Amino acid sequence: MARRTVNLPDSVEALARDAAESGESFSATVTRLIERGVQASRGRTAPRYVGAGEGPEDLGRAAERYLTDLVSVR
């Protein structure tokens, strides 16, 4: 594991210490907070199994309605 020296403002250190879980080291707290922050900043990403295709934008959410409409037309 790499050792890094990081200078934190007192206010950021206080936030990290307040967010520390019981028995957690300061380094572990900072690591956990950075990981969660990066994950949250990336936002939601499409799952790998989502295919590209043609159709309405809401096809995934409204597939049942579209299929029902298709069956009722025939």
Secondary structure as GFF3:
##gff-version 3
##sequence-region A 1 74
A	DSSP	alpha_helix	10	19	.	.	.	ID=ss1
A	DSSP	alpha_helix	26	42	.	.	.	ID=ss2
A	DSSP	alpha_helix	59	73	.	.	.	ID=ss3
###
